[in-house]
């Protein structure tokens, strides 16, 4: 394969991947607590340099480079806008480093989406059916049919029993992995947030952090770059075909 076709194909593949990431961000523009992904592209050395057969910087043909390669996407963890909902069991965290903790099977997950509710059994759950955890490490369970009072900073009361929404603060934001949607997986032990550090607001939801206008502009730009790479492949194929024809006719 001609080297130029290889470079253009690598560029088209990278832009196709970027379009998929941007499309997923746009699809989650209404998902509470969603954090957009950002495509990371890296310049690639020529194959012989990557394999150690040639040293970089000699000024030869291999220093031209090997196009681009796709690195793991980065999650943008900035807080989204807050919106009042009027539902007492909707909660938002007014900082960028804390998460609610929910239980899915035997696994604890983190989320910024506080759109919680009580099911028929009195369990506090999220829209995915995961159980919301309290600070003592147990799922929040109330008596069905009895009123529940929502107190400041993410606290609940029913009769003489009280609960406190578990808030987790990872030691590093690199210790969380995006599972898709508004769910994250802790990769290391996290700290619990307590006392005056609990910045939980009831009756409010954190909205998606995706900027629809910005994401749409990026998508248009990416589509045009992808098309440019495809045209380059077509042009080089045409030139190569013309060259072969001339050689055969000579």
Secondary structure, 3 states (H helix, E strand, C coil): CCHHHHHHHHHHHHHHHHHHHHHHHHHCCCCCCCCCEEEEEEECCCHHHHCCCCCCCCCCHHHHCCCEEEEEEEECCCCCCEEECCCCCEEEECCCCEEEEEEECCEEEEECCEECEECCCCEEECCCCCEEEECCCCECECCCCCCCEEECCCEEEECCEEEEECEEEECCHHHEEEEECCEEEECCCEEECCHHHCCEEECEEECCCCCHHHHHHHHHHHHHHHHHHHHHHHHHHHHHHHHHHHHHHC
